Amino acid sequence: MSAPTPATPRRPLRALIVEDRETDSLLLLDELHRGGYIVDHARVETPAALKEALKGEGWDVVLSDFSLPAMTANDVVTIVMGERPDVPCIVISGTVSEESAVDVLRAGARDFVVKDRMARLVPAIDRELRESAERRRLHARELALREARERMQFALEAVGVGTWESHLVSGRTMWSKVLEQLHGLQPGTFGGTFDAFIATIHPDDRKEVLQRIERAQREGTDSTLEYRTIWPDGSEHWIAGLGRTVADDSGLPVRLVGVGMDITARKVLEEQVRQTQKMESIGNLAGGIAHDFNNLLTVILGECEFMSPGVKSDPDLANSLESIQSAARSAAALTRQLLMFSRRQVVRPTLLDLDDTIRGFVKILRRLVEESVRLQFQFGASSAVRVDPGHIEQVLLNLVANARDAMPQGGRVTIATRDVTVNGQRPIDLPSGSYVELSVMDTGSGLPPDVRKHLFEPFFTTKPAGRGTGLGLATVDGIVKQCGGHIAVHSEVGTGTTFCIYLPVATSVAAASSEARPAAPPLHGTETILVVEDSAPLRQLTERILSRYGYRVLVAANGAQARQQAEQVGAIDLVLTDVVMPGDSGLSVAEWIWEKRPQTKIVYMSGYTGEHRIVDRGHGFLQKPFTARQLLEIIREALKPEGEVAAG
């Protein structure tokens, strides 16, 4: 009689049989064959053989007799669970009590089949193979998920991002080690509650953070947070966080999860940008004011010059006129400070006596400090230096202002100059040579080493927020280096601070040329000059000065009028043009003139240069406010024949 045809296609099965009798093993194989399996099997009957067999891969099922000479079914299950918990174990027995069957199932057996009911064996194996496959799939997913979490955690930690999770019902909150570090805590020291998290936030930011979290929970949206945290050392740090509310199947919020990262550097940069933009805005305003103010000051000083000869016989009028001129010169000095602040002043290095320059700036420096701060001066320099006078004034303003701020209770600031010669033995790294030393010494609180090493870095400041931009000493350092000089700082906490600036002595050739200037050139002339100036009072004053000294003067209020004048008249020897004007700039006017009249000389004048660049093709620059003599001298200088040696 032929064997019955299996109801399902034959399937391979690798079975490890734990059985001490060969005949019972054959009965099992016959049952499996009739159930549609093609069986690849091995039989073992001792614990050692079982363990060795389990080391092999690919077993689908372990089929064990309940009672064996060398071990029990419970022993088999224990070994299988220890060696290969992914392989299902089915126990087969002739007769056994219900209590024994329950015990072996509790030990880890997947099923229990009685030998007189062997029809249950194949369905039991089918079920276990399905469930085993599902367990392997779930296990693989768990492994993949765990690996993904580990990779994500590694990536987050690599970029300094911490993670957190908070359970809404219990309040239990978990932080990663990175998040603890971002809050200045040692790993494992976070309190583990939502209240402990709130306690790490700066008191001024807690209300906003709580409101954002509550709103996110209420609306079911993500919460974006930015808050400050104070570390145990007292330093302030910024944290940016993103939180998400997780709900259960009924839609009820049950926990919060999120990430946090340190954004202190970004916040510092943002503040620096805001300070820079503020300075730029103030600088634009200062430059605009200086432009108009210098026009007015030029008119005031020019009219005073016109009036001066006529009032010499009246002492009262002469004194009044002198007071007006003095006030105008003081206003001009103030305007120079505005231009230096807005960085719109033309840099004009000149040969100067440092002591005389400082003496002329004493009044402004005294106004800079409070009555509790005494200013002392010790002048001892005899050598000349080549530097822009405005730069020296800016250096003094910054250093004296810093000294004042270092002495809130009052003190003494000493400004001193002297000649020094460096021959290799020096307190600082200076090239050998002759220098003029300018020192500013205060009796303030002094500077610790960690502050001194950052002094000249842009935006570095020890002043409270809103009290300093951190650009003052960086500007001083830039000016000194631009002059070819060097700067040194000597300071100790509690003993005050001294800034020493070393400016190279002007070369003997330069000094000799200055001392050997020929007689001043004549101021009169007969040439034709086109004056382009948008300020009517200044335009009229300039016309009067030039006309009085013999020049033929044409005037224009803007670029369009200048072009019209140039097209209607004959030769124009020189164009005197303001740089900053509504519509066409002075540079545009000059380019047009040169295109039409290449031989015409160009002299620029301005209270500040704005965004325009004084081109090298010009024949002179006249800084407002100017006197009549300064105007006439620069005109004669520009009109001198080509190749003639310039006076001075």
VEXDREN-2710 file (C-alpha; in Angstrom, 1 decimal):
% VEXDREN-2710
k/r/px/py/pz
1/MET/0.0/0.0/0.0
2/SER/1.5/3.4/-1.1
3/ALA/2.1/6.2/1.3
4/PRO/-0.5/9.0/1.4
5/THR/0.2/12.1/-0.7
6/PRO/1.0/15.0/1.6
7/ALA/-1.6/17.7/1.7
8/THR/1.1/20.4/1.3
9/PRO/4.3/20.5/-0.7
10/ARG/7.2/18.9/1.0
11/ARG/9.3/21.3/3.1
12/PRO/12.8/21.0/4.4
13/LEU/13.3/20.7/8.1
14/ARG/16.4/20.4/10.2
15/ALA/15.6/18.7/13.4
16/LEU/17.8/17.9/16.4
17/ILE/16.3/14.8/18.1
18/VAL/17.2/14.2/21.8
19/GLU/16.3/10.5/22.2
20/ASP/18.1/7.4/23.6
21/ARG/16.3/4.8/21.5
22/GLU/16.8/4.6/17.8
23/THR/13.3/3.0/17.2
24/ASP/11.5/6.0/18.8
25/SER/13.6/8.3/16.7
26/LEU/12.6/6.5/13.5
27/LEU/8.9/6.8/14.5
28/LEU/9.4/10.5/14.8
29/LEU/11.0/10.8/11.4
30/ASP/8.2/8.7/9.8
31/GLU/5.6/11.1/11.3
32/LEU/7.4/14.1/10.0
33/HIS/7.8/12.6/6.6
34/ARG/4.1/11.8/6.4
35/GLY/3.4/15.4/7.5
36/GLY/5.2/16.7/4.4
37/TYR/8.7/17.4/5.7
38/ILE/12.0/16.4/4.2
39/VAL/14.0/16.0/7.3
40/ASP/17.7/16.5/7.9
41/HIS/18.4/15.4/11.4
42/ALA/20.9/14.4/14.1
43/ARG/20.2/12.4/17.3
44/VAL/21.9/13.0/20.6
45/GLU/21.3/11.5/24.1
46/THR/23.8/13.2/26.5
47/PRO/24.1/16.8/27.7
48/ALA/27.6/17.1/26.2
49/ALA/26.4/15.9/22.8
50/LEU/23.4/18.2/22.9
51/LYS/25.6/21.3/23.6
52/GLU/28.0/20.3/20.9
53/ALA/25.2/19.8/18.4
54/LEU/23.6/23.2/19.3
55/LYS/26.9/24.9/18.2
56/GLY/25.9/24.2/14.7
57/GLU/23.8/26.6/12.7
58/GLY/20.5/26.1/11.0
59/TRP/18.5/24.0/13.5
60/ASP/14.7/24.6/13.0
61/VAL/13.5/22.6/16.0
62/VAL/14.6/20.5/18.9
63/LEU/12.5/17.4/19.6
64/SER/13.2/15.8/23.0
65/ASP/11.9/12.7/24.8
66/PHE/10.6/13.6/28.3
67/SER/12.7/11.0/30.1
68/LEU/16.3/10.1/29.2
69/PRO/18.9/8.1/31.0
70/ALA/21.5/11.0/31.2
71/MET/19.1/13.9/31.7
72/THR/15.5/15.0/31.9
73/ALA/13.4/17.1/29.6
74/ASN/13.8/20.1/32.0
75/ASP/17.6/19.7/31.5
76/VAL/17.2/19.6/27.8
77/VAL/15.1/22.8/27.8
78/THR/17.6/24.6/30.1
79/ILE/20.5/23.7/27.8
80/VAL/18.6/24.8/24.7
81/MET/17.5/28.1/26.3
82/GLY/21.0/28.8/27.3
83/GLU/22.7/27.9/24.0
84/ARG/20.1/28.7/21.3
85/PRO/17.1/30.5/22.8
86/ASP/15.9/31.2/19.2
87/VAL/15.3/27.5/18.4
88/PRO/11.9/26.1/19.7
89/CYS/12.0/22.9/21.8
90/ILE/9.1/20.5/21.8
91/VAL/8.9/17.7/24.4
92/ILE/7.4/14.3/23.4
93/SER/6.4/11.7/26.0
94/GLY/4.5/8.5/26.4
95/THR/2.7/9.1/29.7
96/VAL/3.4/12.0/32.0
97/SER/1.4/13.8/34.6
98/GLU/-0.2/17.2/33.9
99/GLU/1.9/18.8/36.6
100/SER/5.1/17.6/34.9
101/ALA/4.0/18.8/31.6
102/VAL/3.3/22.3/33.1
103/ASP/6.7/22.3/34.7
104/VAL/8.5/21.6/31.4
105/LEU/6.5/24.3/29.6
106/ARG/7.3/26.8/32.3
107/ALA/11.0/25.9/31.9
108/GLY/10.8/27.1/28.3
109/ALA/9.5/24.3/26.1
110/ARG/7.3/25.5/23.3
111/ASP/4.9/22.6/23.4
112/PHE/4.3/19.1/24.9
113/VAL/3.1/16.2/22.7
114/VAL/1.9/12.8/24.0
115/LYS/3.1/9.9/21.9
116/ASP/-0.4/8.4/21.5
117/ARG/-1.5/11.7/19.9
118/MET/1.3/12.2/17.4
119/ALA/-1.1/13.8/15.0
120/ARG/-0.4/17.0/17.0
121/LEU/3.3/17.0/16.3
122/VAL/3.3/18.3/12.7
123/PRO/0.8/21.1/13.5
124/ALA/2.8/22.0/16.5
125/ILE/6.0/22.2/14.5
126/ASP/4.3/24.2/11.8
127/ARG/3.1/26.7/14.4
128/GLU/6.5/27.0/16.1
129/LEU/8.3/27.5/12.8
130/ARG/5.9/30.4/12.0
131/GLU/6.3/31.9/15.4
132/SER/10.0/31.4/15.4
133/ALA/10.2/33.2/12.0
134/GLU/8.2/36.0/13.5
135/ARG/10.4/36.1/16.6
136/ARG/13.5/36.3/14.4
137/ARG/11.9/39.1/12.3
138/LEU/11.0/41.0/15.5
139/HIS/14.5/40.4/16.9
140/ALA/16.1/41.6/13.7
141/ARG/13.9/44.7/13.9
142/GLU/14.9/45.3/17.5
143/LEU/18.6/44.9/16.6
144/ALA/18.2/47.3/13.7
145/LEU/16.3/49.8/15.8
146/ARG/18.9/49.5/18.6
147/GLU/21.7/50.0/16.1
148/ALA/19.9/53.0/14.6
149/ARG/19.4/54.5/18.0
150/GLU/23.1/54.0/18.8
151/ARG/24.2/55.5/15.5
152/MET/21.8/58.4/16.1
153/GLN/23.1/58.9/19.6
154/PHE/26.6/58.8/18.4
155/ALA/25.9/61.4/15.7
156/LEU/24.1/63.6/18.2
157/GLU/26.9/63.4/20.7
158/ALA/29.5/64.0/18.0
159/VAL/27.8/67.4/17.2
160/GLY/27.2/68.2/20.8
161/VAL/23.4/67.6/20.9
162/GLY/21.9/66.2/24.1
163/THR/18.6/64.2/24.3
164/TRP/15.9/64.2/27.0
165/GLU/12.6/62.5/27.8
166/SER/10.0/63.4/30.4
167/HIS/6.9/61.4/31.5
168/LEU/4.0/63.7/32.1
169/VAL/2.2/61.6/34.8
170/SER/5.2/60.7/37.0
171/GLY/7.3/63.7/36.1
172/ARG/10.3/61.4/35.7
173/THR/12.8/63.0/33.3
174/MET/15.9/61.5/31.7
175/TRP/18.8/63.4/30.3
176/SER/21.7/62.1/28.2
177/LYS/25.2/62.7/29.4
178/VAL/25.7/65.4/26.7
179/LEU/22.7/67.3/27.9
180/GLU/24.0/67.2/31.4
181/GLN/27.4/68.6/30.2
182/LEU/25.6/71.3/28.3
183/HIS/24.1/72.5/31.6
184/GLY/27.4/72.3/33.4
185/LEU/26.6/69.2/35.3
186/GLN/28.7/66.1/35.9
187/PRO/27.3/62.9/34.2
188/GLY/24.7/61.2/36.4
189/THR/24.0/64.3/38.6
190/PHE/20.8/65.5/37.0
191/GLY/17.9/65.4/39.4
192/GLY/15.7/63.3/37.1
193/THR/12.5/65.4/37.4
194/PHE/10.8/68.1/35.3
195/ASP/11.3/70.5/38.2
196/ALA/15.0/69.7/38.3
197/PHE/15.1/70.7/34.6
198/ILE/13.3/74.0/35.3
199/ALA/15.7/74.7/38.1
200/THR/18.7/74.7/35.7
201/ILE/17.1/77.5/33.6
202/HIS/18.1/81.1/34.3
203/PRO/15.3/82.6/36.5
204/ASP/14.6/85.3/34.0
205/ASP/13.8/82.7/31.3
206/ARG/11.8/80.1/33.2
207/LYS/8.4/81.7/32.7
208/GLU/8.8/81.9/28.9
209/VAL/10.0/78.3/28.8
210/LEU/7.1/77.0/30.8
211/GLN/4.6/78.9/28.7
212/ARG/6.1/77.5/25.5
213/ILE/5.9/73.9/26.8
214/GLU/2.3/74.3/28.0
215/ARG/1.2/75.8/24.7
216/ALA/2.9/73.0/22.8
217/GLN/1.1/70.4/24.9
218/ARG/-2.2/72.1/24.6
219/GLU/-2.0/72.6/20.8
220/GLY/-0.1/69.3/20.1
221/THR/2.8/71.1/18.4
222/ASP/6.5/71.1/18.8
223/SER/8.0/73.5/21.3
224/THR/11.1/75.5/20.3
225/LEU/13.1/76.8/23.3
226/GLU/16.0/79.2/23.8
227/TYR/17.1/79.8/27.4
228/ARG/20.1/80.6/29.5
229/THR/21.6/78.3/32.0
230/ILE/24.1/79.2/34.8
231/TRP/26.9/76.8/35.3
232/PRO/28.3/76.0/38.7
233/ASP/31.3/78.3/37.9
234/GLY/28.9/81.2/37.4
235/SER/29.3/81.4/33.6
236/GLU/26.2/81.9/31.4
237/HIS/25.4/79.6/28.5
238/TRP/22.6/79.6/26.0
239/ILE/20.7/76.4/25.1
240/ALA/18.4/75.8/22.2
241/GLY/15.9/73.0/22.5
242/LEU/13.3/71.3/20.4
243/GLY/10.6/69.3/22.2
244/ARG/7.8/67.1/20.9
245/THR/4.7/65.8/22.8
246/VAL/3.9/62.1/22.4
247/ALA/0.3/60.9/22.9
248/ASP/-1.2/57.5/23.6
249/ASP/-3.7/55.7/21.4
250/SER/-6.5/57.8/22.8
251/GLY/-4.7/61.0/21.9
252/LEU/-3.8/61.9/25.5
253/PRO/-0.3/63.4/25.9
254/VAL/1.8/61.0/28.0
255/ARG/5.4/62.1/27.5
256/LEU/7.7/64.8/26.1
257/VAL/10.9/64.0/24.1
258/GLY/13.4/66.4/22.6
259/VAL/17.0/67.5/22.0
260/GLY/19.1/70.4/23.2
261/MET/22.3/72.0/22.0
262/ASP/24.6/74.8/23.1
263/ILE/24.2/78.1/21.1
264/THR/26.3/80.3/23.2
265/ALA/28.8/81.1/20.4
266/ARG/25.9/81.9/18.0
267/LYS/24.4/84.3/20.6
268/VAL/27.7/86.0/21.1
269/LEU/28.1/86.4/17.4
270/GLU/24.5/87.8/17.1
271/GLU/25.3/90.3/19.8
272/GLN/28.5/91.3/18.0
273/VAL/26.6/91.7/14.8
274/ARG/24.0/93.9/16.5
275/GLN/26.7/96.0/18.1
276/THR/28.4/96.4/14.7
277/GLN/25.1/97.3/13.0
278/LYS/24.4/99.8/15.8
279/MET/27.8/101.3/15.3
280/GLU/27.3/101.4/11.6
281/SER/24.0/103.2/12.0
282/ILE/25.5/105.7/14.5
283/GLY/28.5/106.1/12.2
284/ASN/26.2/106.9/9.2
285/LEU/24.4/109.5/11.3
286/ALA/27.6/110.9/12.6
287/GLY/29.1/111.1/9.1
288/GLY/26.0/112.9/7.8
289/ILE/26.0/115.4/10.7
290/ALA/29.7/116.0/10.2
291/HIS/29.2/116.6/6.5
292/ASP/26.7/119.4/7.0
293/PHE/28.4/120.7/10.2
294/ASN/31.7/121.1/8.4
295/ASN/30.0/123.1/5.7
296/LEU/28.7/125.5/8.3
297/LEU/32.0/125.7/10.2
298/THR/33.8/126.5/7.0
299/VAL/31.4/129.4/6.4
300/ILE/31.8/130.6/10.0
301/LEU/35.6/130.5/9.9
302/GLY/35.7/132.1/6.5
303/GLU/33.4/134.9/7.4
304/CYS/35.5/135.5/10.5
305/GLU/38.6/135.8/8.3
306/PHE/36.8/138.4/6.1
307/MET/35.8/140.4/9.2
308/SER/39.1/140.2/11.1
309/PRO/40.9/143.1/9.4
310/GLY/38.0/145.4/9.9
311/VAL/37.6/144.9/13.6
312/LYS/41.2/145.2/14.8
313/SER/40.6/148.8/15.9
314/ASP/37.7/147.8/18.2
315/PRO/39.1/145.5/21.0
316/ASP/35.6/144.3/22.0
317/LEU/34.6/143.3/18.5
318/ALA/38.1/141.7/18.0
319/ASN/37.6/139.7/21.2
320/SER/34.1/138.6/20.2
321/LEU/35.4/137.5/16.8
322/GLU/38.2/135.6/18.4
323/SER/35.7/133.8/20.6
324/ILE/33.7/132.9/17.6
325/GLN/36.7/131.5/15.8
326/SER/37.8/129.6/19.0
327/ALA/34.4/128.0/19.3
328/ALA/34.3/127.1/15.6
329/ARG/37.8/125.5/15.9
330/SER/36.5/123.5/19.0
331/ALA/33.5/122.4/17.0
332/ALA/35.8/121.4/14.2
333/ALA/37.8/119.2/16.7
334/LEU/34.5/117.6/17.8
335/THR/33.5/117.0/14.2
336/ARG/36.9/115.2/13.7
337/GLN/35.9/112.9/16.6
338/LEU/32.6/112.2/14.9
339/LEU/34.4/111.4/11.7
340/MET/36.9/109.1/13.5
341/PHE/34.0/107.3/15.2
342/SER/32.3/106.8/11.8
343/ARG/35.6/105.9/10.1
344/ARG/35.0/108.4/7.4
345/GLN/38.0/110.6/7.9
346/VAL/40.7/110.7/5.2
347/VAL/44.0/109.4/6.6
348/ARG/46.6/112.0/6.2
349/PRO/49.9/111.2/7.9
350/THR/51.9/114.3/8.6
351/LEU/55.1/115.2/10.4
352/LEU/54.2/116.3/13.9
353/ASP/55.4/117.1/17.3
354/LEU/53.6/114.6/19.6
355/ASP/53.7/116.8/22.6
356/ASP/52.1/119.8/20.8
357/THR/49.4/117.5/19.4
358/ILE/48.5/116.2/22.9
359/ARG/48.5/119.7/24.4
360/GLY/46.0/120.8/21.8
361/PHE/43.8/117.9/22.9
362/VAL/43.9/118.4/26.6
363/LYS/40.6/120.2/27.0
364/ILE/38.7/117.4/25.3
365/LEU/40.4/114.8/27.4
366/ARG/39.5/116.6/30.6
367/ARG/35.9/116.6/29.6
368/LEU/36.0/112.9/29.0
369/VAL/36.8/112.0/32.7
370/GLU/34.9/112.7/35.9
371/GLU/36.1/115.1/38.6
372/SER/37.2/112.2/40.7
373/VAL/39.8/111.3/38.0
374/ARG/42.9/113.5/37.8
375/LEU/44.7/113.9/34.5
376/GLN/48.5/114.5/34.6
377/PHE/50.8/115.2/31.7
378/GLN/54.6/114.6/31.5
379/PHE/56.0/115.8/28.2
380/GLY/59.5/114.8/27.3
381/ALA/59.6/113.9/23.6
382/SER/61.7/116.0/21.2
383/SER/61.7/113.9/18.1
384/ALA/59.0/114.2/15.4
385/VAL/56.8/111.3/14.2
386/ARG/54.8/110.8/11.0
387/VAL/51.2/110.0/11.8
388/ASP/47.7/111.3/11.3
389/PRO/46.9/113.7/14.1
390/GLY/43.3/112.4/14.2
391/HIS/44.6/108.9/14.8
392/ILE/46.7/110.1/17.8
393/GLU/43.6/111.8/19.2
394/GLN/41.5/108.6/18.7
395/VAL/44.2/106.5/20.5
396/LEU/44.1/108.9/23.5
397/LEU/40.3/109.0/23.6
398/ASN/40.1/105.2/23.8
399/LEU/42.9/104.7/26.3
400/VAL/41.8/107.5/28.6
401/ALA/38.2/106.2/28.5
402/ASN/39.3/102.7/29.4
403/ALA/41.4/104.1/32.2
404/ARG/38.4/106.1/33.5
405/ASP/36.2/103.0/33.5
406/ALA/38.9/101.0/35.4
407/MET/38.7/103.6/38.3
408/PRO/35.0/103.9/39.2
409/GLN/35.9/105.4/42.6
410/GLY/38.4/107.8/41.1
411/GLY/42.1/107.9/40.6
412/ARG/44.9/109.3/38.4
413/VAL/45.7/109.0/34.7
414/THR/49.2/110.0/33.6
415/ILE/49.9/110.7/30.0
416/ALA/53.6/110.8/29.2
417/THR/56.0/111.1/26.2
418/ARG/59.7/110.5/25.9
419/ASP/62.3/109.6/23.3
420/VAL/63.7/106.0/23.6
421/THR/66.4/104.2/21.7
422/VAL/66.2/100.4/21.3
423/ASN/69.5/98.5/20.8
424/GLY/68.6/94.9/21.3
425/GLN/68.0/95.0/25.1
426/ARG/64.3/95.8/25.4
427/PRO/61.3/95.0/27.6
428/ILE/59.2/94.1/24.5
429/ASP/59.9/92.8/21.1
430/LEU/60.9/96.0/19.2
431/PRO/63.1/96.3/16.2
432/SER/66.2/98.3/16.9
433/GLY/65.9/102.0/16.3
434/SER/64.6/105.3/17.7
435/TYR/61.1/105.8/19.0
436/VAL/58.8/108.2/20.7
437/GLU/57.0/106.5/23.5
438/LEU/53.5/107.5/24.4
439/SER/52.3/106.0/27.7
440/VAL/48.9/106.1/29.4
441/MET/49.0/104.9/33.0
442/ASP/46.1/104.6/35.4
443/THR/45.8/103.6/39.1
444/GLY/42.8/101.4/38.5
445/SER/42.1/97.7/39.3
446/GLY/44.5/96.2/36.9
447/LEU/44.1/93.3/34.5
448/PRO/44.5/89.6/35.2
449/PRO/46.6/87.5/32.7
450/ASP/43.6/85.8/31.1
451/VAL/42.2/89.2/30.2
452/ARG/45.5/90.7/29.0
453/LYS/46.0/88.0/26.4
454/HIS/42.6/88.9/24.7
455/LEU/42.8/92.7/25.0
456/PHE/43.3/93.6/21.4
457/GLU/40.8/91.0/20.0
458/PRO/37.8/92.6/18.2
459/PHE/34.6/92.5/20.3
460/PHE/36.4/91.4/23.4
461/THR/35.3/93.5/26.4
462/THR/35.1/93.1/30.2
463/LYS/32.5/95.8/30.5
464/PRO/28.9/95.0/31.3
465/ALA/26.4/94.5/28.4
466/GLY/25.6/97.8/26.7
467/ARG/28.7/99.5/28.1
468/GLY/31.2/98.6/25.5
469/THR/31.5/97.3/22.0
470/GLY/34.9/95.6/22.4
471/LEU/36.3/97.6/19.4
472/GLY/38.2/100.4/21.2
473/LEU/41.5/98.6/21.9
474/ALA/41.3/96.7/18.6
475/THR/41.1/100.1/16.9
476/VAL/44.0/101.4/18.9
477/ASP/46.1/98.3/18.0
478/GLY/45.2/98.8/14.3
479/ILE/46.1/102.4/14.3
480/VAL/49.5/101.8/16.0
481/LYS/50.3/99.0/13.5
482/GLN/49.2/101.2/10.6
483/CYS/51.7/103.8/11.8
484/GLY/54.5/101.2/11.9
485/GLY/54.5/101.3/15.7
486/HIS/54.2/98.8/18.5
487/ILE/52.1/98.6/21.7
488/ALA/52.8/97.0/25.0
489/VAL/50.7/96.5/28.1
490/HIS/52.0/96.3/31.7
491/SER/49.4/95.5/34.3
492/GLU/48.9/93.6/37.6
493/VAL/45.7/93.2/39.5
494/GLY/45.4/95.9/42.1
495/THR/48.3/98.1/40.8
496/GLY/46.8/99.7/37.7
497/THR/47.6/99.4/33.9
498/THR/50.0/101.1/31.6
499/PHE/49.7/101.1/27.8
500/CYS/53.0/102.0/26.1
501/ILE/52.9/103.0/22.4
502/TYR/56.1/103.2/20.4
503/LEU/56.0/105.3/17.3
504/PRO/59.1/105.3/15.0
505/VAL/60.9/108.6/14.9
506/ALA/60.5/110.3/11.5
507/THR/63.5/109.9/9.2
508/SER/66.0/112.7/9.1
509/VAL/65.3/113.2/5.4
510/ALA/61.6/113.8/6.1
511/ALA/62.4/116.1/9.1
512/ALA/65.0/118.0/7.0
513/SER/62.5/118.6/4.2
514/SER/60.0/119.9/6.7
515/GLU/62.5/122.2/8.3
516/ALA/63.9/123.5/5.0
517/ARG/60.6/124.6/3.5
518/PRO/60.9/127.4/1.0
519/ALA/59.0/130.6/1.4
520/ALA/55.2/130.3/1.0
521/PRO/54.0/130.5/-2.6
522/PRO/51.9/133.4/-3.8
523/LEU/48.2/133.0/-3.2
524/HIS/46.9/135.1/-6.1
525/GLY/46.1/133.8/-9.6
526/THR/44.1/134.6/-12.8
527/GLU/43.1/131.1/-13.8
528/THR/39.5/130.0/-14.3
529/ILE/38.1/127.8/-11.6
530/LEU/34.8/125.9/-11.5
531/VAL/33.4/125.5/-8.0
532/VAL/30.9/122.6/-7.6
533/GLU/29.3/122.7/-4.1
534/ASP/25.7/121.9/-3.1
535/SER/25.8/124.2/0.0
536/ALA/24.9/127.7/-1.1
537/PRO/26.6/129.6/1.8
538/LEU/29.8/127.6/1.3
539/ARG/29.6/128.0/-2.5
540/GLN/29.3/131.7/-2.1
541/LEU/32.1/132.0/0.4
542/THR/34.4/130.0/-1.8
543/GLU/33.6/132.2/-4.7
544/ARG/34.3/135.4/-2.7
545/ILE/37.7/134.1/-1.5
546/LEU/38.9/133.0/-4.9
547/SER/37.5/136.2/-6.6
548/ARG/39.3/138.4/-4.1
549/TYR/42.6/136.8/-5.0
550/GLY/42.1/137.4/-8.7
551/TYR/40.6/134.1/-10.0
552/ARG/37.8/133.9/-12.5
553/VAL/35.2/131.8/-10.7
554/LEU/32.3/129.8/-12.1
555/VAL/29.9/128.1/-9.7
556/ALA/27.6/125.1/-9.9
557/ALA/25.3/123.6/-7.3
558/ASN/25.4/120.0/-8.7
559/GLY/26.8/117.8/-11.4
560/ALA/24.2/118.8/-14.0
561/GLN/25.0/122.5/-13.6
562/ALA/28.7/121.7/-13.7
563/ARG/28.4/120.0/-17.0
564/GLN/26.3/122.9/-18.4
565/GLN/29.0/125.4/-17.3
566/ALA/31.7/123.3/-18.8
567/GLU/29.9/123.1/-22.2
568/GLN/29.2/126.9/-22.4
569/VAL/32.6/128.4/-21.4
570/GLY/36.1/128.2/-22.8
571/ALA/39.0/126.9/-20.9
572/ILE/38.6/125.7/-17.3
573/ASP/41.9/125.4/-15.5
574/LEU/40.7/123.7/-12.3
575/VAL/37.5/122.2/-10.9
576/LEU/37.1/122.4/-7.1
577/THR/34.3/119.9/-6.3
578/ASP/32.7/118.6/-3.2
579/VAL/32.8/114.8/-3.0
580/VAL/29.4/114.0/-1.5
581/MET/26.5/115.7/-3.2
582/PRO/22.9/114.8/-4.0
583/GLY/22.7/113.2/-7.4
584/ASP/26.1/113.0/-9.1
585/SER/29.1/112.7/-6.8
586/GLY/32.2/114.8/-7.1
587/LEU/34.0/111.7/-8.5
588/SER/31.4/111.4/-11.3
589/VAL/31.8/115.1/-12.1
590/ALA/35.6/114.7/-12.3
591/GLU/35.3/111.7/-14.6
592/TRP/33.1/113.6/-17.0
593/ILE/35.4/116.7/-16.9
594/TRP/38.5/114.6/-17.7
595/GLU/36.7/112.9/-20.6
596/LYS/35.9/116.3/-22.1
597/ARG/38.9/118.3/-20.8
598/PRO/41.8/116.0/-20.0
599/GLN/44.1/118.9/-19.1
600/THR/41.8/120.3/-16.4
601/LYS/43.1/119.9/-12.8
602/ILE/40.7/118.5/-10.1
603/VAL/40.8/119.3/-6.4
604/TYR/38.3/117.5/-4.1
605/MET/36.9/118.9/-0.9
606/SER/34.7/117.2/1.7
607/GLY/33.7/117.1/5.3
608/TYR/33.8/113.3/4.9
609/THR/34.3/110.9/2.0
610/GLY/31.1/108.8/2.6
611/GLU/31.2/105.6/0.5
612/HIS/33.3/107.3/-2.2
613/ARG/36.9/106.7/-2.9
614/ILE/39.3/109.6/-3.5
615/VAL/40.9/108.6/-6.8
616/ASP/44.6/109.0/-7.3
617/ARG/44.1/111.1/-10.5
618/GLY/43.0/114.0/-8.4
619/HIS/45.4/116.9/-7.9
620/GLY/44.6/117.6/-4.2
621/PHE/42.1/117.1/-1.4
622/LEU/40.8/119.9/0.9
623/GLN/39.4/118.7/4.2
624/LYS/36.5/120.8/5.6
625/PRO/36.4/123.0/7.5
626/PHE/39.2/124.9/5.8
627/THR/40.5/128.5/6.0
628/ALA/41.0/130.8/3.1
629/ARG/44.7/130.3/3.2
630/GLN/44.4/126.5/3.1
631/LEU/42.0/126.9/0.1
632/LEU/44.4/129.2/-1.8
633/GLU/47.5/127.2/-1.0
634/ILE/46.0/123.9/-2.3
635/ILE/44.7/125.7/-5.4
636/ARG/48.2/127.1/-6.2
637/GLU/49.7/123.7/-5.5
638/ALA/47.4/122.0/-8.0
639/LEU/47.9/124.7/-10.7
640/LYS/51.7/124.7/-10.6
641/PRO/53.3/123.7/-13.9
642/GLU/54.1/120.0/-14.4
643/GLY/57.5/119.1/-13.1
644/GLU/57.8/122.1/-10.8
645/VAL/58.9/121.2/-7.3
646/ALA/56.1/121.6/-4.9
647/ALA/56.5/124.1/-2.1
648/GLY/56.7/122.3/1.2
END
